[in-house]
Amino acid sequence: MKYFLTITWTAAMAAMLVGCKPTMPEANRENCQPATVVQLDRSIRSEFVDKCLRG
């Protein structure tokens, strides 16, 4: 029983962490403003700025 609870708890924690990936907003004139870019998560900020510069 203890083994089952450990696996269930681990699976639940993994599912919650996987679902926490930040979403990238659309690269448009309004979203590419510096004040908006600063509010983005660091993990997607660089990629988003590249999209703004290309667009």
N, C-alpha and C positions, 0 to 999 in steps of 0.2 A: 504494500500500500504506500509506504514512504517513497519508494522508487517511482511509482505512478504520479504522485503529487509533485515530485521534483521535476519530472519530465513535463508535466502539464504546466507548471509554473515557468519553466524555462521557455517552453513554446509560446506561452502568452507574452512574456517579456520580449522575445524576439519579434513577434508579430507587431507589437506596439512600436518597437524601434524601427522596423522596416517601413512602417506607415508614416514616419515623420519626415520624409524627404520634402524639402521645400519646393514649391512649384515656381517655375519661371514665368514672370508676367510677359505680356506681349511687348515687343520692342517698338514703341511708337514715340512721338514727340513728347507727350506728357510723361510717360514712364521713364524716359531717358534723362530727365532733369537730375542734376546732382543730388538734390534733397531726397528724391525718391530712390536713387541708386544706393545711397548711404544706408537706407533702411533695409535693404535686402540682406539675406543671410550670406555670410562670407563664402560658403561653398558654391554659390551660384553667381556671385557678383561679377567675377572676372568674365565668365562666359556671357553674361548679360551685357556687359559693357562692350564686348567684342561685337555682339549683335547690333548694338546701338551705333557703333562706329561704321559698320558695314551698310546699315540701312539708311 
